């Protein structure tokens, strides 16, 4: 996306989200953290769904979300190893960064980056869908701006720590594929959204109906 206004909007929204991310998190974010921690330590995917998890509510999300948590937990340790490398090999590197990064608050907050990233994916496809429908760049830019700065969008991901923007991203991707008349991809992405969270099933009949109508 080459539009400078969109880039400025995205960077401003990213800065505000990261600034808010460290202020608070709901118990949902604690549960998500312990799900990822449990999966990384046990690798027990088959015995995970519907089971009790220490310090968290039972695992009731669809499976694809848990694979994402597992990969993201591994990424957390990769970043930690990089920080440790600089701590050991760079004399002026502040050692306090390690203890800060290992703190529980940062570990929980690190998971928020998943949903924050998905927010920007949502905004991008809101822009693309609006542009495709209207052909008006100002309207498309305004639509992306409205989503990124609408209180609910940043509250859920950056403040609360929920992950609804992940399945929302795939729903929007499905809608975009429909508008581009790529029916198979539209149904495929709608199915992917359901595998992240059951809430997405509300949109699936509409996408399926429209797909059958077009084909």
C-alpha positions as CSV (number, residue, x, y, z in Angstrom):
1,X,0.0,0.0,0.0
2,X,1.7,3.2,-1.2
3,X,-0.8,5.8,0.1
4,X,1.1,8.0,2.6
5,X,-2.0,8.8,4.6
6,X,-2.7,5.1,5.2
7,X,1.0,4.5,6.3
8,X,0.8,7.5,8.8
9,X,-2.6,6.2,10.1
10,X,-1.1,2.7,10.5
11,X,2.0,3.9,12.3
12,X,0.0,6.1,14.7
13,X,-2.4,3.3,15.5
14,X,0.5,0.9,16.1
15,X,2.2,3.4,18.5
16,X,-1.1,3.9,20.4
17,X,-1.8,0.2,20.7
18,X,1.7,-0.6,21.9
19,X,1.5,2.2,24.5
20,X,-1.8,0.9,25.8
21,X,-0.8,-2.8,25.7
22,X,1.3,-2.6,28.9
23,X,-1.4,-0.8,31.0
24,X,-3.9,-3.6,31.6
25,X,-5.0,-7.1,30.6
26,X,-8.1,-9.1,31.4
27,X,-8.1,-12.6,32.8
28,X,-8.8,-13.8,29.3
29,X,-5.2,-12.8,28.5
30,X,-4.0,-14.8,31.5
31,X,-5.8,-17.8,30.2
32,X,-4.3,-17.4,26.7
33,X,-0.8,-17.1,28.2
34,X,-1.2,-20.3,30.3
35,X,-2.7,-22.2,27.3
36,X,0.5,-21.3,25.3
37,X,2.7,-22.1,28.2
38,X,1.1,-25.5,28.7
39,X,1.3,-26.5,25.1
40,X,4.9,-25.4,24.8
41,X,6.0,-27.4,27.8
42,X,3.9,-30.6,27.2
43,X,3.4,-30.7,23.4
44,X,0.2,-32.4,24.3
45,X,-2.2,-31.3,21.6
46,X,-4.3,-34.4,21.5
47,X,-5.1,-34.3,25.2
48,X,-5.5,-30.6,25.3
49,X,-8.9,-29.7,24.0
50,X,-11.7,-29.6,26.6
51,X,-9.3,-30.4,29.4
52,X,-8.4,-28.4,32.5
53,X,-5.2,-26.3,32.1
54,X,-3.3,-25.1,35.2
55,X,-4.2,-21.5,36.1
56,X,-6.5,-21.2,33.1
57,X,-10.1,-22.0,32.0
58,X,-10.6,-25.3,30.0
59,X,-9.4,-25.2,26.4
60,X,-12.6,-24.6,24.4
61,X,-11.4,-22.8,21.3
62,X,-11.0,-24.6,18.0
63,X,-7.6,-26.3,17.4
64,X,-6.0,-23.9,14.9
65,X,-5.8,-21.2,17.6
66,X,-3.8,-23.4,19.8
67,X,-1.3,-24.2,17.1
68,X,-0.8,-20.5,16.7
69,X,-0.2,-20.0,20.4
70,X,2.3,-22.8,20.4
71,X,4.3,-21.2,17.5
72,X,4.1,-17.8,19.1
73,X,5.4,-19.2,22.4
74,X,8.4,-20.5,20.5
75,X,8.8,-17.1,18.9
76,X,8.9,-15.6,22.4
77,X,11.8,-17.8,23.4
78,X,13.6,-16.9,20.1
79,X,13.3,-13.2,21.0
80,X,14.5,-14.0,24.5
81,X,17.6,-15.9,23.1
82,X,18.4,-12.9,20.9
83,X,18.2,-10.5,23.9
84,X,20.3,-12.9,25.9
85,X,22.9,-13.0,23.1
86,X,23.2,-9.2,23.1
87,X,23.3,-9.2,26.9
88,X,26.3,-11.5,26.9
89,X,28.2,-10.2,24.0
90,X,27.6,-6.4,24.0
91,X,29.1,-4.7,27.0
92,X,26.9,-1.7,27.1
93,X,23.6,-3.6,26.7
94,X,21.4,-3.1,29.7
95,X,21.1,-6.3,31.7
96,X,17.8,-5.2,33.1
97,X,16.1,-5.9,29.7
98,X,16.4,-9.6,30.3
99,X,14.5,-9.5,33.7
100,X,12.0,-7.1,32.1
101,X,11.3,-9.4,29.2
102,X,11.0,-12.4,31.4
103,X,8.4,-10.7,33.7
104,X,4.9,-12.1,33.7
105,X,3.4,-8.8,32.5
106,X,5.6,-8.7,29.4
107,X,5.0,-12.4,28.7
108,X,1.3,-11.9,28.8
109,X,1.6,-8.6,26.8
110,X,3.7,-10.3,24.2
111,X,0.7,-12.4,23.2
112,X,-1.2,-9.2,22.5
113,X,1.0,-8.6,19.5
114,X,-0.8,-11.4,17.7
115,X,-4.2,-9.6,17.9
116,X,-2.6,-6.2,17.3
117,X,-1.0,-7.5,14.1
118,X,-4.4,-9.0,13.1
119,X,-6.0,-5.5,13.7
120,X,-3.8,-4.1,10.9
121,X,-4.6,-7.0,8.7
122,X,-8.3,-6.2,9.2
123,X,-7.7,-2.5,8.5
124,X,-5.9,-3.4,5.3
125,X,-8.7,-5.5,3.9
126,X,-11.3,-3.0,5.1
127,X,-9.3,-0.5,2.9
128,X,-9.2,-2.9,0.0
129,X,-12.8,-3.9,0.2
130,X,-13.9,-0.3,0.5
131,X,-11.7,0.7,-2.5
132,X,-13.1,-2.2,-4.5
133,X,-16.7,-1.3,-3.8
134,X,-16.5,2.5,-4.0
135,X,-13.4,3.2,-6.1
136,X,-12.9,6.1,-3.7
137,X,-9.5,6.3,-2.0
138,X,-10.7,8.9,0.6
139,X,-13.6,6.7,1.6
140,X,-11.4,3.6,1.8
141,X,-8.8,5.5,3.9
142,X,-11.5,6.8,6.2
143,X,-12.9,3.3,6.6
144,X,-9.5,1.9,7.7
145,X,-9.0,5.0,10.0
146,X,-12.4,4.4,11.6
147,X,-11.7,0.8,12.3
148,X,-8.2,1.4,13.8
149,X,-9.3,4.2,16.0
150,X,-12.7,3.0,17.0
151,X,-12.5,2.3,20.7
152,X,-13.7,-1.3,20.5
153,X,-11.0,-2.4,18.1
154,X,-8.0,-1.3,20.1
155,X,-9.7,-2.0,23.5
156,X,-10.2,-5.7,22.6
157,X,-6.7,-6.4,21.3
158,X,-4.3,-3.9,23.0
159,X,-6.0,-3.3,26.3
160,X,-8.2,-6.3,27.1
161,X,-5.9,-8.8,25.3
162,X,-8.6,-10.7,23.4
163,X,-8.0,-12.3,20.0
164,X,-11.2,-11.7,18.0
165,X,-9.4,-9.7,15.3
166,X,-7.7,-13.0,14.2
167,X,-10.9,-14.6,13.0
168,X,-12.1,-11.2,11.9
169,X,-9.2,-11.0,9.6
170,X,-10.1,-14.2,7.9
171,X,-13.7,-13.2,7.6
172,X,-12.7,-10.0,5.8
173,X,-10.2,-12.0,3.7
174,X,-13.2,-14.2,2.7
175,X,-15.3,-11.2,1.8
176,X,-12.5,-9.8,-0.3
177,X,-12.1,-13.1,-2.1
178,X,-15.9,-13.1,-2.8
179,X,-15.8,-9.7,-4.3
180,X,-12.9,-10.8,-6.5
181,X,-15.1,-13.8,-7.5
182,X,-12.7,-16.3,-6.0
183,X,-15.4,-18.5,-4.6
184,X,-13.3,-21.4,-3.4
185,X,-10.8,-19.1,-1.5
186,X,-13.8,-17.3,0.0
187,X,-15.2,-20.5,1.5
188,X,-11.7,-21.7,2.5
189,X,-10.9,-18.5,4.4
190,X,-14.3,-18.6,6.1
191,X,-13.6,-22.1,7.2
192,X,-10.2,-21.0,8.6
193,X,-11.9,-18.3,10.6
194,X,-14.1,-20.8,12.3
195,X,-11.0,-22.9,13.2
196,X,-9.7,-19.9,15.2
197,X,-12.9,-19.1,17.1
198,X,-16.4,-20.5,17.0
199,X,-17.9,-17.0,16.8
200,X,-17.0,-16.8,13.1
201,X,-19.6,-19.4,12.3
202,X,-22.2,-16.6,12.4
203,X,-20.8,-15.3,9.1
204,X,-20.3,-18.6,7.4
205,X,-23.9,-19.1,6.2
206,X,-23.9,-15.7,4.5
207,X,-20.6,-16.3,2.8
208,X,-21.7,-19.8,1.7
209,X,-25.0,-18.5,0.4
210,X,-23.3,-15.8,-1.6
211,X,-20.8,-18.3,-3.0
212,X,-23.6,-20.7,-4.2
213,X,-25.4,-17.8,-5.7
214,X,-22.4,-16.7,-7.7
215,X,-21.5,-20.3,-8.8
